[in-house]
């Protein structure tokens, strides 16, 4: 990897979906470019239905652009095979969604460790367990390791979701409205914790959100409207 290159790049990305018979395709993203460096945070804001989640899915190799390129760590990822895409997501990315999606029958630490299961071997399992305990302690849940989601608050469950996204030591964390289900004070607490943890670990953080006050706390702010992306520049000091 060339360290002078941004960690994650989207280059002239367009995404279209077929329209009804005889109609023009629906363009969701039109010539979108962005970049984010290791340890940098980037927010994408815009109205509902503007394509924010579509952009995030393309950055995370969950969807492919109609045209354009996605690069991460010197690799072009938009033309990966399904198998390579899955391995890339497992090893290089962490995802956080609006709902925590914790398994209700699993404890906090068991939920955190789920992404590590595909990696195998006892040495990795032991290291992952230690890392999970430390990360949960870092977010104030060191005494909640063996609690089930139903025994925890919404904010605590979302903190577990953040730790789960970080457990495999990703290069990039992608977040889709990660505090959208939380009340104002709890949302701010979880958001601040997430940004801090990504910066400390030099993880590139990209979030899409409706919450502009939260978005303005990240390093850069982009606005998506009618398929086009406008750079609103640096935000956080």
ZIFEN-V737283 format. One record per helix or strand. SS is the DSSP state (H for helix, E for strand). FROM is the first residue (numbers start at 1). TO is the last residue. If there is no record, write none. Layout:
# ZIFEN-V737283
SS_FROM_TO, SS_FROM_TO
This chain:
# ZIFEN-V737283
E_8_17, E_26_36, E_41_45, H_52_59, E_67_72, E_75_76, H_82_92, E_93_96, E_107_107, H_108_119, H_122_138, E_148_148, H_149_151, H_154_166, E_172_176, H_184_200, E_204_209, H_212_215, E_220_225, E_228_234
